[in-house]
Amino acid sequence: MTKKQILIMTLIGISFLSNLSSLFAQSPEWSESKRKKGIQVLTRPFAGSNLDEFLGRTEVDASISQVIALLTDPASCKNLYHQCKELTVLSGTEKKSVVYLRNGAPWPVNDRDLIMDRGFEQNEKTLATMMKIKRLDSNARPTPSGVTRMENFEGVWRIIPQANGKLKIEYQAHFEPGGSVPQSVINLVLTDTPYESLLNLKTLVEEGKHKDTKFDWVKEPTKK
């Protein structure tokens, strides 16, 4: 190998390691914040923000359609989603819609609201299904008096079939609440929101809510 070839290979190696280091720097490791009743909650720093993102996970014995029905049912505002006060579909279809959400907050912090895009995707091979949610810059629903519109919100619910026949459920999100919110409240939101929402989901599944629901665009794993 010539000196020129060695130099080129060295530069390529340095470039690869630099890119790899950058990748790891952008994806810090998760830190466990809570583990209880079969639910795990993790948090990690989010690039460009003072607020961490959260990840909650658990397993349920349910069909994919049942979980989707529970996530999209308007009654889920109070039955499933933690501190939800209103969940209204403004437009769209089952698979893709624009939704208005209002969440309560402890006094004296204002309630928060936002308009978001909500869409589903399913992997044809693994059958893993995702519900992606993201804030829209829209005035389709004005912010009520005494409510603060969130500056940013992006999240995903993952429904992942497991070898044991159950579904792994993951709820991951990051938000910028806007306005002034005490750090103590933020810390509660980061752990309570995924934990309580997943706990409610487990309860609704056990109660058989939407157990017989079927969606023609959802493919279910074959029961062994």
N, C-alpha and C positions, 0 to 999 in steps of 0.2 A: 504494500500500500504506500503510495507517495505521500510526501508531506502535505500536499494540497488536499488529498483525500482525507487524511487524518484531521486536518484543520476543519474541513467541511463537516465531518462526522462529529467532531467535538462541539461545533457551533449548534448542530442539530440537537445534540444531547442537552446542551445548556438551555436551548429554547424549549425543549420538551419539559425539562425539570422546572423551568420558570413558569410555564403554563400550568403544570400540575400543581405547583405550590400556590399559584393564584386561584386555582379551582378549589383547593382545600381551604384557602383563606376565606373564600366566599361562602363556604358551607360549614360553619362551626358545628361541633357535635351537640346533640340533644342532651339536656340534663333533666333527670326525672324530678318532677315537682310533687307528684302525688300518685299513690297506688292503693286502690281500695275497691272492694266489691267487684273484682275482675276488670277494673278499669285502670288504665295507666295514662298519666298526663305528663308530657314533657314540654320543655320550653328551650329556646335558643335565641341568641341575638339575631336581629334582622338587619341586613346591610342598609345603611343610610337612615336608620330609625333609632330612637331612644327606647322604643318598646319592643319586647321580644315577640316572637311568633309562638303559637302553641300547637301541640299535636296530642290529641286524645285517641286512644284505641281500646277496643274491646272485641269480644266475639259474641255472636248471637246465633240461635238455631232458627233460621228463617229463610224464606225465599228472597231473591233479589227484588222481585216485584213488591213484596210486602214492605221491605225497607224503603223502597222508592215511594210507595204510597204514604208511608208514615212521614217521610221527609217533606212531601209536597202537600199533604192534607192541610187546608187552612186552619183546622183545629189544632194543628201541631204548634201553632204560635204559643198556645198556653199549655198544651199537653206535653210538648217535647222540648222546644227551644227555650233555653234558660233566659228568664227576664223578658221574654217577648211579649209585647203588648198588641201588635198588629202585624199581620202578614197577609198582604193582598196582591193577587196576580193582576197586573194592569193590562197585560196583553201577551199574546203568544200561544204556544201549544204545550202539550205535556212534556215534550223533549227540550223545548227552548222557550223561555218566557222572560218578561220584564216584571220584577216584583218590588213592591214597597214593603219595607221593614221598619218597625219602630220598637226599640228596646228600652225598658225601664232602667232607672239608675237610682241609687240611694240618695236621699236628701242630704245636702242641698244641690247635688249634681243634676244638671238637666238630662232628660231623656235624650237618646240619640236616635236618629233615623237616617235612612238612605234608600236610594233606588238602585237596584242591582240587576245585572244580567244573570240568569240561571239556566244552565244547559247540562244535558246528560250525554255521556259517551260510554260505549261498551266495547271492550277489546274482543274481537271475534274468536280469538284462540283461547285466551285465559278466562274470558267472560267477566273479568274485573270491570266494574262499572264505576264511573265517577260523576258526581254532581258538582260542577264548577260554578262558583258564585263570585261576582266581581262588581264593584261599585261603578255605576254609570253617572256621567256628568249630565244629569237630566233634571228638568223641572216639571216632569209629568205629574208629580204630586208635590204641592208646596209644603214647606216645613211649617208645622203648626207653631203657634206662639209658645214660647217656653221650651222649645225643643231645639237641639243643636244638630245640624247635619254633619255626618261623619266625613272627614276629609279623604279617607281611603279605607277600603276593605276588600280583601281578596282571600278566598278560601276554597277548600275542596273537601267533599265527603267521598271517601273511597269504600266501595263494597267489594270485598275480595274473597272469592270462594276458596275454602281450605280443604285439605285432604281428608279431614275428619268429618266433612259434610256440613260444617258450620260456615259462617261468613265472618271474616275479619272486617270490622268497621273502623275507619279512621276519619277523624275530623281535624283538619289542619287549617289554620287561618292566621292572618296578620291584619291589624287594623290601626288606623290613626283616628282617634275619636273626635278631634277638633275641640276648640275651647280649652277650658282649664279643668283638669281632672286630677285629684290627689293620687299620689303614687300608691297609697294603700288600696284605693278602689281599683286601680289598674292591676295590681297584684292579684286581687280577688277575681277579677274578670278573666285573667290569663289561666287560672286554675279552675274556677267554678263553671265557666261557660262550657268548656268541653266536657268536664266531669258530669255536671248535672244534666246536660243534653244527652250524653251517652247513657247515663243511668235511666233517664226517662224513656229512651229508646228501648232499652232492655226490658223495662217494665211493660211497655206497650206490646212488645213482641210476646212476652210471656202471657199477657192477657188475651192474645189472639187477635188484636186489632188489625184489620186489613189482611188477615191471614189468607183469604181466598182471592185477593186482588191479582189480576193478571194484566200485563201490558203486552200487546202484540209485537212491540219492537224490542222486547227484552228476552234474551235467551237464558234459560236457567241451566245450571249444572245438572248432569245426570246423577240421580241418587244411586249409590252403590248398595 
